[in-house]
Amino acid sequence: MKNRKLLYSAIVILALLICGYIWQKDIKDLLTYGFGDKPTHELTGSCDWEKKVFSKITLFEQDCTDPSLESPLFENNDGTILETKKTEYGYSFRIQLSAKDPSREPLDVVNEWYAKLRSEQKQKCEVQNADEPLQYFHDGRLMWTEDPHPAPHKIRYKIDVKAEIMQQILHEYSGDPGGGEGRDYICGSLVGTTWGGHPPYFEFDDRSPDKYLFIGSYGFEGPLIDLNSIRF
């Protein structure tokens, strides 16, 4: 009887080890993120949410049948870059995963990027909080925009045009001047964007202290992913 119990125990332990090996990523995600694995907002069109699990990044992407909409994301060989196919204008949306010393503060990493700007760019640009505050309709419904919003565990920064510089440009043109020379990529080509685009931003998650994301520039309508659902 004792030998039989030992055999059953060994079988159970072996089965648990096998299951743990097969589902180790799912178990790690569950322990890290809990059961809140779902999109953070409702769809606004006829698309459906689809969970996309890449090698190192997981997110929710809109599955749409309209071929005119932005193409889906594809990953590179080592899984550190997710990118859409380039449009006819040579543009693509990109998410890039980079290593980080766990002891370093997020702001220190962003300040290193800021230090790469030219002197005239630093005079016009600064490090800012990239999270947009949530807004609501009068009846209490969420007025969602596809931008990064305050979320538990996440810290986001962007390098963007200073408010007083923006006001100077708007005053000079008596309103929105649109894109053009002197207004596009004021903060440079790496961390800057066109006048009509959302600047790239850096995302840090205290549950993954050894890495961070660089989210590329996108139009104000947003990419076809739930930016606040990204795990890495």
C-alpha positions in Angstrom: 0.0 0.0 0.0 2.8 2.4 0.9 4.6 1.7 -2.4 1.3 2.3 -4.3 0.9 5.7 -2.6 4.4 6.7 -3.4 3.8 5.7 -7.1 0.6 7.8 -7.2 2.5 10.7 -5.7 5.3 10.4 -8.2 2.8 10.3 -11.0 1.0 13.4 -9.8 4.3 15.3 -9.3 5.5 14.3 -12.8 2.1 15.4 -14.3 2.4 18.8 -12.5 5.9 19.3 -13.7 5.0 18.5 -17.3 1.9 20.8 -17.2 4.1 23.5 -15.6 6.6 23.2 -18.4 4.0 23.3 -21.1 2.1 26.2 -19.7 4.9 28.0 -17.9 4.3 31.3 -19.8 0.6 31.2 -19.1 1.3 30.4 -15.4 3.9 33.2 -15.2 1.4 35.6 -16.8 -1.4 34.5 -14.4 0.9 35.0 -11.4 2.1 38.4 -12.7 -1.0 39.9 -14.1 -3.9 38.0 -12.5 -7.2 37.3 -14.3 -7.6 40.7 -15.9 -6.5 39.5 -19.3 -9.0 41.3 -21.5 -9.2 44.5 -23.7 -9.3 47.7 -21.7 -12.1 49.3 -23.7 -14.9 48.5 -26.1 -14.6 48.4 -29.9 -16.0 51.4 -31.7 -16.5 49.9 -35.2 -17.3 46.5 -36.7 -14.0 44.9 -35.8 -13.4 42.2 -33.2 -10.7 42.0 -30.6 -8.1 39.2 -31.1 -5.5 38.3 -28.5 -2.1 38.2 -30.2 0.6 36.3 -28.4 4.1 37.0 -29.9 7.4 35.7 -28.6 7.9 38.3 -26.0 4.9 40.7 -26.2 1.2 40.1 -25.8 -1.6 42.5 -26.7 -5.1 42.8 -28.1 -5.4 43.7 -31.7 -8.5 44.7 -33.8 -9.3 42.1 -36.4 -11.0 44.0 -39.2 -12.2 43.0 -42.7 -11.7 46.5 -44.2 -8.5 46.2 -46.3 -8.0 50.0 -46.2 -7.2 49.9 -42.4 -3.7 49.5 -41.0 -2.1 46.2 -41.5 -1.6 43.9 -38.5 1.7 43.6 -36.6 4.5 41.2 -37.4 7.5 40.3 -35.2 11.1 40.2 -36.1 13.3 37.1 -35.6 14.1 37.6 -31.9 10.7 39.0 -31.0 11.9 42.4 -29.8 10.2 44.4 -32.6 6.6 44.3 -33.7 5.9 46.3 -36.8 3.2 46.8 -39.5 4.0 46.6 -43.1 5.2 49.9 -44.6 2.6 52.0 -46.4 3.0 53.5 -49.8 4.4 56.5 -48.0 7.1 54.5 -46.3 5.5 54.6 -42.8 5.1 51.8 -40.4 3.9 51.5 -36.8 6.5 49.9 -34.5 6.7 48.6 -30.9 10.3 47.8 -29.8 11.3 46.0 -26.6 14.7 46.9 -25.0 16.7 45.6 -22.1 17.0 47.7 -18.9 19.1 47.5 -15.8 16.5 46.7 -13.1 18.1 49.1 -10.7 17.7 52.1 -13.1 14.8 54.4 -12.8 12.5 54.8 -15.9 13.2 58.6 -15.9 16.9 57.9 -16.1 16.4 55.8 -19.3 14.3 58.5 -20.9 16.7 61.2 -20.0 19.4 59.3 -21.9 17.2 59.5 -25.0 16.6 63.2 -24.4 20.4 63.8 -24.2 20.7 62.6 -27.8 18.6 65.6 -29.1 20.4 68.5 -30.7 20.7 71.8 -28.7 18.0 73.6 -30.7 15.7 70.6 -30.2 16.2 70.6 -26.4 15.2 74.2 -26.4 11.8 73.3 -27.8 11.2 69.8 -26.3 11.1 68.3 -22.9 10.4 65.0 -21.2 6.6 64.7 -20.3 4.2 62.3 -18.8 2.7 60.4 -21.8 -0.5 59.2 -20.1 -3.6 61.0 -21.2 -6.3 61.6 -18.5 -9.5 59.7 -18.9 -12.5 61.8 -19.9 -16.2 61.0 -19.4 -19.5 62.0 -21.0 -22.1 63.8 -18.8 -23.9 60.5 -18.2 -20.8 58.9 -16.8 -19.8 56.9 -19.9 -16.1 56.7 -20.8 -15.1 59.0 -23.6 -12.4 56.6 -24.9 -9.4 57.7 -27.1 -6.8 55.2 -28.2 -4.0 56.8 -26.2 -2.0 55.5 -23.2 -4.1 56.2 -20.1 -3.1 55.9 -16.4 -2.9 52.2 -15.6 -1.7 50.2 -12.5 2.0 49.2 -12.6 2.8 51.2 -15.8 4.8 54.4 -16.1 5.0 56.2 -19.5 7.1 59.1 -20.7 7.3 61.0 -24.0 9.7 63.6 -25.4 7.4 66.3 -26.8 7.2 69.9 -27.8 7.0 72.3 -24.8 3.5 73.8 -24.2 4.8 77.4 -24.8 6.3 76.4 -28.1 3.0 74.9 -29.2 1.2 78.1 -28.2 3.7 80.2 -30.2 3.1 78.1 -33.3 -0.7 78.2 -32.9 -0.6 81.9 -32.4 1.6 82.5 -35.4 -0.8 80.6 -37.7 -4.0 81.7 -35.9 -4.9 78.1 -35.3 -3.7 74.7 -36.4 -1.1 75.2 -39.1 -1.0 71.6 -40.2 2.3 69.8 -41.0 5.2 71.2 -42.9 8.8 72.2 -42.6 9.6 73.6 -39.1 6.5 71.9 -37.6 7.1 68.2 -38.3 9.7 66.3 -36.2 10.4 69.3 -34.0 11.9 66.9 -31.4 13.9 64.9 -34.1 13.2 61.9 -36.2 13.7 59.3 -33.4 11.5 60.6 -30.6 9.6 63.3 -32.5 6.6 63.0 -34.9 4.7 64.9 -37.6 2.5 67.7 -36.5 -0.6 65.5 -36.9 0.8 62.5 -35.1 1.1 61.3 -31.5 4.7 61.3 -30.4 6.5 58.1 -29.6 6.5 57.1 -25.9 8.4 54.9 -23.5 6.5 52.4 -21.4 7.8 50.8 -18.2 6.1 48.1 -16.1 7.3 47.4 -12.5 6.4 43.8 -13.1 9.1 43.6 -15.8 11.9 45.8 -14.4 14.6 44.5 -16.7 13.0 45.8 -19.9 10.9 48.6 -21.4 8.9 49.4 -24.6 9.3 52.1 -27.1 6.0 52.7 -28.8 6.3 54.4 -32.2 4.4 57.5 -33.5 0.9 57.1 -34.7 -2.0 59.2 -35.9 -4.5 60.7 -33.5 -7.1 58.0 -34.4 -4.7 55.5 -32.9 -3.3 52.1 -34.1 -5.5 49.1 -34.3 -4.4 47.7 -31.0 -5.4 48.3 -27.4 -2.3 50.3 -26.3 -3.2 49.7 -22.6 -3.3 46.0 -22.9 0.3 45.4 -23.9 2.3 42.9 -21.7 6.0 42.3 -22.0 
